[in-house]
Each structure stands twice: as C-alpha cells, then as structure tokens.
Amino acid sequence: MSGSDLAFFVLLARRGSLAETAREIGITASAVSRRLARLEDRLGVRLLHRTTRRISLTGEGEVYFEKAARLLAEIEELEGTLRRGRETPAGLLRINATFGFSRRHIAPAVAAFQRLHPAVEVQLVVTDAPLNLVEERFDLGIRFGPPPDSALVQRLLLRNRRFICAAPAYLDRHGTPASLQDLTGHCCIVLRQEHDIYDIWRFDPRGGDSPSARVGGGLSTNDGEMARDWMLGGYGILMRSEWDIARHVRDGRLRVLLPEYRQTADILAIYPERHHLTAKVRVFVDFLSDRLKAENARAPFQLTDPALA
C-alpha cells in the first residue's frame, strides 16, 4: 500500500466528507469516491459507510485508520529526524583511515569532535589498505593521494609529500646514494599491502619524465610505523610521508636523500556523495581540516632544508 493511499484515507476519515476532502486535495468529489472505491477493491473490504449526507468508518475502516494514522506519524517523525540531520550533527558516523595517521591525528580529532557533538556516535575503523566506502557502508575515508574511484568526492585536508630518507647511522655504514640508480645497491625497506608489494618507487614528473626506481632489501612489512622504526634504527632506506618524518629530520635523526625526487600524496577526505551530505560528515570534515591546519601551523610539516621547498 502506498503512502499516498494512507494519507488519502486518513484525510478522508478525519474530514468525514467527500466534498471537503475533494476541496483540500483539489479534485472533484466524484474523483474522491472513485479513489476510495479502488482502495476498497484492492483491500477486499468496505472501509466507509456512505449516505447522501455523511460518511462513517466501518469496523475494518477504524482499524485501517488507526494503523494508517500511526504509520504516517512515524514517517513524519523519521523525515523530521533526517531533515534535522542535515542541519545538526547526529547519528552514526563511520570513518575508515590508515593506522599510523589515525593514531597520531585522526583518533584524537575523533575524540575531540565527539565531545563537542555528543549526539554523534563515531566508529573509526583503521586498516592497512583503504576499504570500499560504498560496499562497507562508510560515511567517510581519510586517504593519501587520489581515490581509485572517480565517482567519489574528495576534499583536500592537507598538502603532503613523500621523501626518500635514512638514518645517519645507516649512511655512515653504507654511504649516501647520489642518484636513483644508486638505490639498487642499498638496503631499502619495502612496504606491502595485502597482495601488493611496493618495490617500485614512483616520483612526481620532472621535465616531462616520470622517474622511478626499483628497490629491494632484506626487510619488508605491511606496517608503516614498523618500517619507519626500522629506518630510524639504521636498518635501511625508506620513502615516507612528510608528516611522519618532519620532526625526525629537524631533530637530526633522519636525513632526506635526493630531495629533488618526491611523491605527492596529499591527505584527502573521501566520501561517496556531494549531494545530500549530512551534517555529521560535513561538520566533521570541517573540524578535521581546521585541526590539521592548526597542528601544521604549530609544528610545520615543511622540512627545514631549502632544497625541499
């Protein structure tokens, strides 16, 4: 039974008149009578007693009216809740992000946001590789670099680059590579995600070329923080995001190698739809963007070496 049939019958029962119902809907009284007859035929019961002066509910009509009125009220309440959700953050907000960046930045932001908006329940799911937002029913994803699906909407949260770097202890033992080709003779730490292995480092185009280097070594992992710790321990060379290495470069624990070779991997908020974006998503993305920019202003991600500008 359609919602329009429910609303039609509830209105008719409340008005108690074919003519009044016809005037309110904007049709003729005979059209109201025909629509009522079609409804009764479909249900197989008589809903109204009709006389020349008035109409009244049958027993079946009273049951139908009570349940129809209740259903319409519930629908109106639901629609009101959804409309308010467009204006005020509320409901479940599911976010997917990577482990390392979540621990450092997303998790603290989520906790602060939920305290400001207690009507929002935030579920943060961290994974090595990004999940399919649509299939897994996520409202939002935080990713590095453009999404594979062009149908997804993306918003820039923070500029970010990846650089080749190593600890001074490693460079003291093995020397400093002077070119991309030299990397083949060094111990490079390789990241793995599920069935993919990232043993080819690709860099931003330079002069029309798209430079890359095939790397390898005795260590590989699917955990970016573990790979970074190996690098800090002097076990190899790694390409790592600016946000994660900047403080170590400033402290002298890491050195950037071949700074002219870098990979753009901006931090993006990804969500399935631009239209009908709920307040919980819109307000959280604004909150996270402002927070990341403030953190960047206090402790710049920009590396101090002028060659990296």
VOMI-588413 format. One record per atom (N, C-alpha, C, O): x, y, z. Coordinates in steps of 0.1 Angstrom, whole numbers, padded with zeros to 4 digits, always signed. Layout:
N
XYZ
...
//
This chain:
309
+0009-0012+0000
+0000+0000+0000
+0009+0012+0000
+0018+0013+0008
+0006+0022-0009
+0015+0034-0010
+0012+0043+0001
+0001+0043+0007
+0022+0052+0005
+0020+0062+0015
+0009+0072+0011
+0002+0078+0019
+0007+0075-0002
-0003+0084-0007
-0017+0079-0004
-0026+0087-0001
-0019+0065-0005
-0032+0060-0002
-0035+0061+0013
-0046+0064+0017
-0025+0059+0021
-0026+0060+0035
-0030+0074+0039
-0040+0077+0046
-0023+0084+0033
-0026+0098+0036
-0040+0102+0031
-0047+0110+0038
-0044+0097+0019
-0057+0100+0014
-0068+0095+0023
-0077+0102+0026
-0067+0082+0028
-0077+0077+0036
-0078+0084+0050
-0089+0086+0055
-0066+0087+0056
-0066+0093+0069
-0073+0107+0067
-0081+0111+0076
-0070+0114+0057
-0076+0128+0055
-0091+0126+0053
-0099+0134+0059
-0096+0117+0045
-0110+0114+0043
-0117+0111+0056
-0128+0116+0058
-0111+0102+0064
-0117+0098+0076
-0118+0110+0086
-0128+0111+0093
-0108+0118+0086
-0108+0130+0095
-0118+0140+0091
-0124+0147+0099
-0119+0142+0078
-0128+0153+0073
-0143+0148+0074
-0152+0156+0076
-0145+0135+0072
-0158+0129+0072
-0167+0134+0061
-0179+0134+0062
-0161+0138+0050
-0169+0143+0039
-0161+0142+0026
-0150+0145+0025
-0168+0137+0016
-0162+0136+0003
-0159+0150-0003
-0149+0152-0009
-0169+0159-0001
-0167+0172-0007
-0156+0180+0000
-0148+0186-0007
-0154+0179+0013
-0144+0186+0020
-0130+0180+0016
-0120+0188+0014
-0129+0167+0015
-0117+0161+0011
-0113+0165-0003
-0102+0168-0006
-0123+0165-0012
-0121+0169-0026
-0116+0184-0027
-0106+0186-0034
-0121+0193-0019
-0117+0207-0019
-0102+0208-0014
-0094+0215-0020
-0099+0200-0004
-0085+0201+0002
-0075+0195-0008
-0064+0200-0009
-0078+0184-0015
-0069+0178-0024
-0068+0185-0037
-0058+0185-0044
-0080+0191-0041
-0080+0199-0053
-0086+0190-0065
-0082+0192-0076
-0095+0181-0062
-0101+0173-0072
-0116+0173-0070
-0121+0180-0060
-0124+0166-0078
-0138+0166-0076
-0142+0155-0066
-0135+0146-0063
-0155+0157-0061
-0160+0147-0051
-0161+0133-0058
-0159+0123-0051
-0165+0133-0070
-0166+0120-0077
-0153+0113-0079
-0152+0101-0078
-0142+0121-0080
-0129+0115-0081
-0125+0109-0068
-0118+0099-0067
-0128+0116-0057
-0126+0111-0044
-0133+0098-0042
-0127+0088-0036
-0146+0097-0046
-0154+0085-0045
-0148+0073-0053
-0147+0062-0048
-0143+0076-0065
-0137+0066-0073
-0124+0061-0067
-0121+0049-0067
-0116+0070-0061
-0103+0066-0055
-0106+0057-0043
-0099+0047-0040
-0116+0061-0035
-0120+0053-0023
-0124+0039-0028
-0120+0029-0021
-0132+0038-0038
-0137+0025-0043
-0125+0016-0048
-0125+0004-0045
-0115+0022-0054
-0103+0015-0059
-0096+0009-0047
-0091-0002-0047
-0095+0017-0036
-0088+0013-0024
-0095+0001-0018
-0089-0008-0013
-0108+0002-0017
-0116-0008-0010
-0115-0021-0019
-0115-0032-0013
-0115-0019-0032
-0114-0031-0041
-0101-0038-0039
-0100-0051-0038
-0091-0030-0037
-0078-0037-0036
-0077-0044-0022
-0071-0055-0021
-0082-0038-0012
-0082-0044+0001
-0092-0055+0003
-0090-0064+0011
-0103-0055-0005
-0113-0065-0004
-0122-0063+0008
-0129-0073+0012
-0123-0051+0013
-0132-0048+0025
-0138-0034+0023
-0133-0026+0015
-0149-0032+0029
-0155-0018+0029
-0150-0011+0041
-0150-0015+0052
-0145+0001+0038
-0139+0010+0048
-0148+0020+0053
-0147+0025+0065
-0157+0025+0045
-0166+0036+0049
-0181+0032+0046
-0184+0026+0036
-0190+0036+0055
-0204+0036+0052
-0207+0050+0045
-0203+0060+0050
-0215+0050+0034
-0218+0062+0027
-0233+0064+0027
-0241+0055+0025
-0237+0077+0030
-0251+0081+0029
-0250+0094+0021
-0240+0099+0017
-0262+0099+0018
-0262+0112+0010
-0257+0123+0017
-0252+0133+0011
-0257+0123+0031
-0253+0134+0039
-0239+0132+0045
-0232+0142+0047
-0235+0120+0049
-0223+0118+0056
-0216+0105+0053
-0223+0096+0047
-0204+0103+0058
-0197+0090+0057
-0193+0087+0071
-0190+0096+0079
-0191+0074+0074
-0186+0069+0087
-0178+0057+0085
-0180+0049+0075
-0169+0054+0094
-0160+0043+0094
-0167+0030+0097
-0175+0029+0106
-0164+0020+0089
-0168+0006+0093
-0158+0001+0103
-0149+0008+0107
-0161-0011+0108
-0151-0017+0118
-0137-0019+0112
-0127-0015+0118
-0137-0024+0099
-0124-0025+0093
-0118-0012+0090
-0106-0010+0091
-0126-0002+0087
-0121+0012+0084
-0115+0018+0096
-0105+0025+0095
-0121+0015+0109
-0115+0021+0121
-0101+0015+0123
-0092+0022+0127
-0100+0001+0121
-0087-0005+0123
-0077+0001+0113
-0065+0004+0116
-0081+0002+0100
-0072+0007+0090
-0068+0022+0093
-0056+0025+0092
-0077+0030+0098
-0075+0044+0101
-0065+0045+0112
-0055+0053+0111
-0067+0038+0123
-0058+0039+0134
-0043+0035+0130
-0034+0042+0134
-0042+0024+0123
-0028+0020+0119
-0022+0029+0109
-0010+0032+0109
-0030+0034+0100
-0025+0043+0089
-0021+0056+0096
-0010+0061+0092
-0029+0061+0105
-0025+0074+0112
-0012+0072+0119
-0003+0081+0119
-0011+0061+0126
+0002+0058+0134
+0014+0057+0124
+0024+0063+0127
+0012+0050+0113
+0023+0049+0103
+0027+0063+0097
+0039+0065+0096
+0017+0071+0094
+0020+0084+0089
+0028+0093+0099
+0037+0100+0095
+0024+0092+0112
+0031+0099+0122
+0045+0095+0123
+0054+0103+0125
+0047+0082+0122
+0061+0076+0123
+0069+0081+0111
+0081+0084+0113
+0063+0081+0099
+0070+0086+0087
+0074+0100+0089
+0085+0105+0085
+0064+0108+0094
+0067+0123+0096
+0078+0125+0106
+0087+0134+0104
+0078+0117+0116
+0089+0118+0126
+0103+0114+0120
+0113+0121+0123
+0103+0104+0112
+0115+0099+0106
+0120+0110+0096
+0132+0113+0097
+0111+0116+0088
+0116+0126+0079
+0121+0138+0086
+0130+0145+0082
+0114+0141+0098
+0119+0153+0106
+0133+0150+0111
+0141+0159+0112
+0136+0138+0115
+0149+0134+0120
+0159+0135+0110
+0170+0140+0112
+0156+0131+0097
+0165+0132+0086
+0168+0146+0083
+0179+0150+0079
+0158+0154+0083
+0159+0169+0080
+0168+0175+0090
+0177+0183+0087
+0166+0172+0103
+0175+0178+0113
+0189+0173+0112
+0199+0180+0115
+0191+0160+0107
+0204+0155+0104
+0212+0163+0094
+0224+0162+0094
+0205+0170+0085
+0211+0179+0075
+0216+0191+0082
+0225+0198+0076
+0211+0195+0094
+0214+0207+0100
+0223+0206+0112
+0232+0214+0115
+0220+0195+0120
+0228+0193+0133
+0234+0179+0133
+0228+0169+0130
+0247+0178+0136
+0254+0165+0136
+0247+0156+0146
+0246+0159+0157
+0244+0144+0140
+0237+0134+0149
+0238+0120+0142
+0240+0120+0129
+0237+0110+0149
+0237+0096+0143
+0251+0090+0143
+0261+0095+0148
+0252+0078+0136
+0264+0071+0135
+0273+0076+0123
+0268+0078+0112
+0285+0079+0126
+0295+0084+0116
+0306+0073+0115
+0314+0072+0125
+0307+0066+0104
+0317+0056+0102
+0328+0061+0093
+0326+0066+0082
+0340+0060+0098
+0352+0066+0092
+0363+0054+0090
+0365+0046+0099
+0369+0054+0078
+0380+0045+0075
+0392+0053+0073
+0392+0063+0066
+0403+0049+0079
+0416+0056+0078
+0428+0046+0080
+0425+0035+0085
+0440+0050+0077
+0452+0042+0079
+0456+0042+0094
+0453+0051+0101
+0464+0032+0097
+0468+0030+0111
+0476+0042+0117
+0472+0048+0126
+0488+0044+0111
+0497+0054+0116
+0491+0068+0117
+0492+0075+0128
+0485+0073+0106
+0479+0086+0107
+0468+0087+0116
+0465+0098+0122
+0460+0076+0118
+0449+0076+0127
+0454+0078+0141
+0448+0085+0149
+0464+0070+0145
+0469+0071+0159
+0474+0085+0162
+0471+0090+0173
+0481+0091+0152
+0487+0104+0155
+0477+0116+0154
+0477+0125+0162
+0468+0115+0144
+0459+0126+0142
+0444+0124+0142
+0437+0131+0148
+0440+0113+0135
+0425+0111+0134
+0419+0107+0147
+0408+0112+0151
+0425+0098+0155
+0419+0093+0167
+0417+0105+0177
+0406+0106+0183
+0427+0113+0179
+0425+0125+0188
+0414+0134+0183
+0407+0140+0191
+0414+0136+0170
+0404+0145+0164
+0390+0140+0166
+0380+0147+0169
+0388+0126+0164
+0375+0120+0166
+0370+0122+0181
+0359+0125+0183
+0379+0119+0190
+0375+0121+0204
+0371+0135+0207
+0361+0137+0215
+0379+0145+0202
+0375+0159+0205
+0362+0163+0198
+0354+0170+0204
+0360+0157+0186
+0347+0160+0179
+0335+0154+0186
+0325+0161+0187
+0337+0142+0191
+0325+0136+0197
+0322+0143+0210
+0310+0143+0214
+0332+0148+0217
+0329+0156+0229
+0321+0168+0226
+0312+0172+0234
+0324+0175+0215
+0317+0187+0211
+0303+0183+0206
+0294+0192+0207
+0301+0171+0200
+0288+0168+0194
+0284+0154+0199
+0285+0144+0192
+0279+0153+0212
+0276+0141+0218
+0265+0133+0211
+0263+0121+0214
+0257+0139+0202
+0246+0132+0195
+0252+0124+0184
+0245+0116+0178
+0265+0125+0181
+0272+0117+0171
+0279+0105+0177
+0287+0107+0187
+0277+0093+0172
+0284+0082+0176
+0295+0079+0165
+0291+0076+0153
+0307+0080+0168
+0318+0078+0158
+0324+0065+0159
+0328+0060+0169
+0325+0058+0147
+0331+0045+0146
+0343+0046+0137
+0341+0048+0125
+0355+0046+0142
+0367+0047+0134
+0373+0033+0132
+0377+0026+0141
+0374+0029+0119
+0379+0016+0115
+0393+0019+0108
+0393+0025+0097
+0403+0014+0113
+0417+0016+0107
+0421+0003+0100
+0419-0008+0106
+0427+0005+0089
+0431-0007+0081
+0444-0003+0074
+0448+0009+0072
+0452-0013+0070
+0464-0011+0062
+0461-0005+0048
+0467+0005+0044
+0451-0011+0041
+0447-0006+0028
+0433+0000+0029
+0425-0005+0037
+0430+0010+0021
+0416+0016+0022
+0406+0006+0018
+0408-0002+0010
+0394+0007+0025
+0383-0001+0022
+0374+0005+0012
+0374+0017+0010
+0365-0003+0006
+0355+0003-0003
+0344+0010+0005
+0337+0003+0012
+0343+0023+0004
+0334+0031+0012
+0320+0027+0010
+0312+0026+0019
+0316+0025-0003
+0302+0022-0006
+0298+0008-0001
+0288+0007+0006
+0306-0002-0005
+0303-0015-0001
+0303-0018+0014
+0295-0025+0019
+0313-0011+0021
+0314-0013+0035
+0306-0003+0043
+0306-0003+0055
+0298+0005+0036
+0289+0015+0043
+0296+0025+0052
+0291+0027+0063
+0307+0030+0047
+0314+0041+0054
+0309+0054+0049
+0305+0056+0038
+0308+0064+0059
+0304+0078+0055
+0316+0085+0050
+0314+0095+0042
+0328+0081+0054
+0340+0090+0051
+0352+0081+0051
+0354+0072+0059
+0362+0085+0043
+0375+0078+0043
+0386+0089+0043
+0384+0100+0037
+0397+0087+0050
+0408+0096+0050
+0420+0089+0043
+0424+0078+0048
+0424+0094+0032
+0434+0087+0023
+0445+0096+0019
+0444+0108+0020
+0456+0090+0014
+0467+0097+0009
+0467+0095-0006
+0467+0084-0011
+0466+0106-0014
+0466+0105-0028
+0451+0103-0033
+0442+0101-0025
+0449+0105-0046
+0436+0104-0052
+0429+0090-0050
+0437+0080-0051
+0416+0090-0049
+0409+0077-0048
+0409+0070-0061
+0409+0076-0072
+0408+0056-0061
+0408+0049-0073
+0395+0051-0081
+0394+0049-0093
+0384+0054-0074
+0371+0055-0079
+0368+0070-0081
+0366+0078-0072
+0367+0075-0094
+0365+0089-0097
+0351+0093-0093
+0349+0106-0092
+0342+0084-0090
+0328+0088-0086
+0328+0093-0072
+0318+0100-0068
+0339+0090-0064
+0339+0095-0050
+0343+0110-0050
+0351+0115-0058
+0338+0117-0041
+0341+0131-0039
+0353+0133-0030
+0354+0126-0020
+0362+0141-0033
+0374+0143-0025
+0376+0158-0021
+0372+0167-0028
+0380+0160-0009
+0383+0173-0004
+0397+0173+0002
+0401+0165+0011
+0406+0182-0002
+0419+0183+0004
+0419+0188+0018
+0413+0198+0022
+0426+0180+0027
+0427+0183+0041
+0441+0190+0044
+0442+0199+0051
+0451+0184+0037
+0465+0189+0040
+0474+0185+0029
+0473+0174+0024
+0483+0194+0025
+0493+0190+0015
+0503+0181+0021
+0507+0183+0033
+0508+0171+0014
+0517+0161+0019
+0525+0156+0008
+0520+0154-0004
+0538+0153+0011
+0547+0147+0001
+0555+0135+0007
+0556+0135+0020
+0559+0126-0001
+0568+0115+0004
+0582+0117-0001
+0584+0121-0012
+0592+0115+0008
+0606+0117+0005
+0614+0104+0008
+0610+0096+0016
+0625+0103+0001
+0635+0092+0004
+0643+0096+0016
+0648+0108+0016
+0644+0088+0026
+0652+0092+0038
+0659+0080+0045
+0655+0068+0042
+0668+0083+0053
+0676+0073+0060
+0682+0079+0073
+0683+0091+0074
+0685+0070+0082
+0692+0075+0095
+0707+0077+0092
+0713+0070+0084
+0713+0087+0099
+0727+0089+0098
+0735+0076+0100
+0746+0074+0094
+0731+0068+0109
+0738+0055+0112
+0739+0046+0100
+0750+0041+0097
+0728+0045+0092
+0728+0037+0080
+0738+0043+0070
+0746+0036+0064
+0737+0057+0068
+0745+0063+0058
+0760+0063+0062
+0768+0062+0053
+0763+0063+0075
+0777+0062+0079
+0783+0048+0075
+0795+0047+0072
+0775+0038+0076
+0779+0024+0073
+0779+0021+0058
+0789+0015+0053
+0769+0026+0050
+0767+0022+0037
+0769+0033+0026
+0769+0030+0014
+0771+0045+0031
+0773+0056+0021
+0760+0062+0017
+0749+0057+0020
+0760+0074+0011
+0748+0081+0007
+0746+0080-0008
+0755+0083-0016
+0735+0075-0013
+0732+0074-0027
+0732+0088-0034
+0726+0097-0028
+0738+0089-0045
+0739+0101-0053
+0729+0102-0064
+0727+0113-0070
+0723+0091-0067
+0713+0090-0078
+0703+0080-0075
+0704+0071-0066
+0692+0080-0083
+0682+0069-0081
+0688+0056-0084
+0684+0046-0078
+0696+0055-0094
+0703+0042-0098
+0711+0036-0086
+0712+0024-0085
+0716+0045-0078
+0724+0040-0067
+0716+0033-0057
+0721+0025-0049
+0703+0035-0057
+0694+0028-0047
+0694+0013-0049
+0692+0006-0039
+0697+0008-0061
+0697-0006-0063
+0708-0013-0055
+0707-0025-0052
+0718-0006-0051
+0729-0012-0043
+0727-0010-0028
+0736-0013-0020
+0715-0005-0024
+0713-0002-0010
+0702-0011-0004
+0694-0016-0012
+0702-0012+0009
+0691-0019+0016
+0679-0010+0018
+0679-0001+0026
+0669-0012+0010
+0656-0004+0010
+0645-0012+0017
+0644-0024+0015
+0638-0005+0025
+0627-0011+0033
+0615-0011+0024
+0611+0000+0020
+0608-0022+0022
+0597-0023+0013
+0584-0025+0020
+0583-0033+0030
+0574-0017+0016
+0561-0018+0022
+0552-0028+0014
+0553-0028+0002
+0544-0036+0021
+0534-0045+0014
+0520-0042+0019
+0518-0038+0031
+0510-0043+0010
+0496-0042+0014
+0489-0053+0008
+0488-0054-0004
+0483-0062+0016
+0476-0073+0011
+0485-0081+0002
+0495-0086+0005
+0480-0081-0011
+0488-0089-0021
+0498-0080-0029
+0504-0085-0038
+0498-0067-0026
+0507-0058-0034
+0520-0056-0027
+0520-0055-0014
+0530-0054-0035
+0543-0051-0029
+0548-0038-0036
+0549-0038-0048
+0552-0028-0028
+0556-0015-0034
+0571-0015-0035
+0577-0007-0027
+0577-0023-0044
+0591-0023-0046
+0595-0014-0058
+0607-0014-0061
+0586-0006-0063
+0589+0004-0073
+0585+0017-0067
+0573+0019-0065
+0595+0026-0065
+0591+0039-0060
+0590+0049-0072
+0599+0050-0080
+0578+0054-0073
+0575+0063-0084
+0574+0078-0079
+0569+0080-0068
+0579+0087-0087
+0581+0101-0082
+0573+0110-0092
+0569+0106-0103
+0571+0122-0087
+0564+0132-0095
+0572+0135-0107
+0584+0135-0108
+0565+0138-0118
+0571+0141-0131
+0581+0152-0130
+0579+0162-0123
+0592+0151-0137
+0603+0161-0138
+0607+0163-0152
+0613+0154-0159
+0604+0175-0158
+0608+0178-0171
+0602+0169-0182
+0608+0166-0192
+0589+0164-0179
+0583+0155-0189
+0585+0141-0186
+0578+0132-0192
+0595+0137-0178
+0598+0123-0174
+0590+0120-0161
+0587+0128-0153
+0588+0107-0160
+0582+0101-0147
+0592+0092-0141
+0591+0080-0143
+0601+0097-0133
+0612+0089-0127
+0607+0079-0118
+0596+0081-0111
+0614+0068-0117
+0610+0057-0108
+0623+0049-0104
+0633+0050-0111
+0622+0041-0094
+0634+0033-0090
+0628+0020-0084
+0620+0020-0076
+0634+0008-0089
+0631-0005-0083
+0640-0007-0071
+0652-0006-0073
+0634-0010-0060
+0642-0011-0048
+0640-0025-0041
+0631-0032-0045
+0649-0028-0032
+0648-0041-0025
+0657-0042-0014
+0666-0033-0012
+0655-0052-0005
+0664-0053+0007
+0659-0065+0015
+0650-0072+0011
+0664-0066+0027
+0661-0078+0035
+0649-0076+0044
+0645-0085+0051
+0643-0064+0044
+0632-0061+0053
+0620-0056+0045
+0621-0047+0036
+0608-0062+0048
+0596-0057+0042
+0585-0059+0053
+0586-0068+0061
+0574-0051+0052
+0563-0052+0062
+0551-0045+0056
+0552-0037+0047
+0539-0048+0062
+0527-0041+0059
+0524-0030+0069
+0513-0024+0068
+0533-0028+0079
+0530-0018+0089
+0540-0006+0087
+0552-0008+0088
+0534+0005+0083
+0542+0017+0080
+0550+0022+0092
+0562+0026+0091
+0545+0021+0104
+0552+0026+0116
+0564+0017+0119
+0574+0021+0124
+0562+0004+0117
+0573-0006+0119
+0584-0003+0109
+0596-0003+0113
+0581+0000+0096
+0591+0003+0086
+0598+0016+0090
+0610+0017+0089
+0591+0026+0095
+0597+0038+0099
+0607+0036+0111
+0618+0042+0111
+0603+0027+0121
+0612+0024+0132
+0624+0017+0127
+0635+0020+0133
+0623+0008+0118
+0635+0002+0112
+0644+0012+0106
+0656+0012+0108
+0638+0021+0099
+0646+0032+0093
+0653+0040+0103
+0665+0043+0102
+0646+0044+0114
+0652+0052+0125
+0663+0044+0132
+0673+0050+0137
+0662+0031+0132
+0672+0022+0138
+0684+0020+0129
+0694+0013+0133
+0684+0026+0117
+0696+0024+0108
+0696+0012+0100
+0707+0008+0095
+0684+0005+0097
+0684-0007+0090
+0682-0006+0075
+0683-0016+0068
+0679+0006+0070
+0676+0008+0056
+0671+0021+0052
+0668+0030+0061
+0669+0023+0039
+0663+0035+0033
+0648+0033+0031
+0644+0022+0027
+0640+0043+0033
+0626+0042+0032
+0620+0055+0025
+0626+0066+0028
+0610+0054+0017
+0602+0065+0013
+0590+0067+0022
+0582+0058+0023
+0589+0079+0028
+0580+0081+0039
+0573+0095+0038
+0580+0104+0033
+0561+0096+0043
+0554+0108+0042
+0560+0119+0051
+0566+0117+0062
+0559+0131+0046
+0564+0143+0052
+0559+0145+0066
+0566+0149+0076
+0546+0142+0068
+0540+0144+0082
+0546+0135+0092
+0547+0138+0104
+0552+0124+0087
+0557+0114+0097
+0572+0115+0099
+0577+0111+0110
+0579+0122+0090
+0594+0123+0092
+0599+0136+0095
+0610+0138+0099
+0590+0147+0094
+0595+0160+0096
+0602+0163+0109
+0613+0169+0109
+0596+0158+0120
+0602+0161+0133
+0615+0153+0135
+0624+0158+0141
+0616+0142+0128
+0629+0134+0129
+0640+0141+0121
+0651+0140+0125
+0636+0147+0110
+0646+0154+0102
+0651+0166+0110
+0663+0169+0110
+0641+0173+0116
+0645+0185+0124
+0654+0181+0135
+0663+0189+0139
+0652+0170+0141
+0660+0165+0153
+0673+0159+0149
+0681+0156+0157
+0675+0157+0136
+0687+0151+0131
+0688+0136+0131
+0698+0130+0128
+0676+0130+0134
+0676+0115+0134
+0674+0109+0120
+0677+0097+0118
+0670+0117+0111
+0668+0113+0097
+0674+0123+0087
+0675+0135+0091
+0678+0119+0076
+0683+0128+0065
+0675+0125+0053
+0672+0113+0049
+0671+0135+0046
+0664+0134+0033
+0674+0132+0022
+0684+0139+0021
+0672+0122+0014
+0681+0118+0003
+0675+0122-0010
+0663+0121-0012
+0683+0127-0020
+0678+0130-0033
+0665+0138-0032
+0655+0134-0037
+0665+0150-0026
+0653+0157-0023
+0646+0162-0035
+0634+0165-0034
+0653+0162-0047
+0646+0166-0059
+0636+0155-0064
+0627+0158-0072
+0636+0143-0058
+0627+0133-0061
+0617+0131-0050
+0621+0128-0038
+0605+0134-0053
+0594+0133-0042
+0581+0128-0048
+0580+0128-0061
+0572+0124-0040
+0559+0118-0045
+0548+0126-0038
+0548+0126-0025
+0540+0132-0045
+0528+0139-0039
+0518+0129-0034
+0513+0121-0042
+0514+0131-0022
+0504+0122-0016
+0496+0130-0006
+0497+0128+0006
+0488+0139-0011
+0481+0148-0003
+0471+0140+0006
+0466+0130+0002
+0467+0146+0017
+0458+0139+0027
+0444+0144+0023
+0441+0156+0023
+0435+0135+0020
+0422+0138+0014
+0411+0132+0023
+0412+0121+0029
+0400+0139+0024
+0387+0133+0029
+0379+0129+0017
+0377+0136+0007
+0375+0116+0017
+0368+0110+0006
+0354+0106+0011
+0353+0099+0021
+0344+0109+0003
+0330+0105+0006
+0322+0102-0006
+0325+0108-0017
+0312+0093-0005
+0305+0089-0017
+0297+0099-0025
+0296+0098-0037
+0291+0109-0018
+0282+0118-0025
+0285+0132-0021
+0288+0135-0010
+0283+0141-0031
+0283+0155-0028
+0269+0160-0024
+0268+0168-0015
+0259+0155-0031
+0245+0159-0028
+0240+0152-0015
+0244+0141-0012
+0232+0159-0008
+0225+0154+0005
+0236+0150+0015
+0234+0141+0022
+0247+0158+0016
+0257+0155+0025
+0252+0158+0039
+0248+0169+0042
+0252+0148+0048
+0247+0150+0062
+0256+0159+0070
+0268+0161+0067
+0250+0165+0080
+0257+0175+0089
+0269+0168+0096
+0279+0174+0098
+0267+0155+0100
+0277+0148+0107
+0290+0147+0099
+0301+0148+0104
+0289+0144+0086
+0300+0144+0077
+0306+0157+0074
+0318+0160+0076
+0297+0167+0070
+0302+0180+0067
+0309+0187+0078
+0320+0193+0076
+0303+0186+0090
+0309+0193+0102
+0322+0186+0106
+0331+0193+0110
+0322+0173+0106
+0335+0166+0110
+0346+0169+0100
+0357+0172+0104
+0343+0169+0087
+0354+0172+0077
+0359+0187+0080
+0371+0189+0079
+0350+0196+0082
+0355+0210+0085
+0363+0210+0098
+0373+0217+0098
+0359+0203+0108
+0366+0202+0121
+0380+0196+0119
+0389+0202+0124
+0380+0185+0112
+0393+0178+0110
+0403+0187+0101
+0415+0188+0105
+0398+0194+0091
+0406+0202+0083
+0412+0214+0091
+0424+0216+0090
+0403+0220+0099
+0408+0231+0107
+0419+0226+0117
+0429+0233+0120
+0416+0215+0123
+0426+0209+0133
+0439+0206+0127
+0449+0209+0133
+0439+0199+0115
+0452+0196+0109
+0460+0208+0105
+0472+0209+0106
+0453+0218+0100
+0460+0231+0096
+0465+0238+0108
+0476+0243+0108
+0458+0237+0120
+0463+0243+0132
+0475+0236+0137
+0485+0242+0141
+0475+0223+0136
+0487+0215+0141
+0498+0217+0132
+0510+0218+0136
+0496+0219+0119
+0507+0221+0109
+0513+0235+0112
+0525+0237+0110
+0505+0245+0116
+0510+0258+0118
+0519+0258+0131
+0528+0266+0132
+0515+0250+0141
+0523+0249+0153
+0536+0242+0151
+0546+0245+0156
+0535+0231+0144
+0547+0222+0141
+0547+0219+0127
+0543+0208+0122
+0552+0228+0118
+0552+0227+0104
+0556+0213+0098
+0566+0208+0103
+0549+0208+0089
+0554+0196+0082
+0565+0199+0073
+0573+0190+0069
+0566+0212+0069
+0576+0216+0059
+0590+0213+0065
+0593+0216+0076
+0598+0206+0057
+0612+0203+0061
+0621+0215+0060
+0619+0224+0052
+0631+0215+0069
+0639+0228+0070
+0649+0230+0059
+0653+0241+0056
+0652+0219+0052
+0662+0220+0041
+0656+0229+0029
+0645+0225+0024
+0662+0240+0025
+0657+0249+0015
+0655+0241+0002
+0646+0245-0006
+0662+0231+0000
+0661+0223-0013
+0648+0216-0014
+0644+0212-0025
+0641+0215-0003
+0628+0208-0003
+0616+0217-0005
+0605+0212-0006
+0618+0230-0006
+0607+0239-0008
+0600+0238-0021
+0590+0245-0023
//
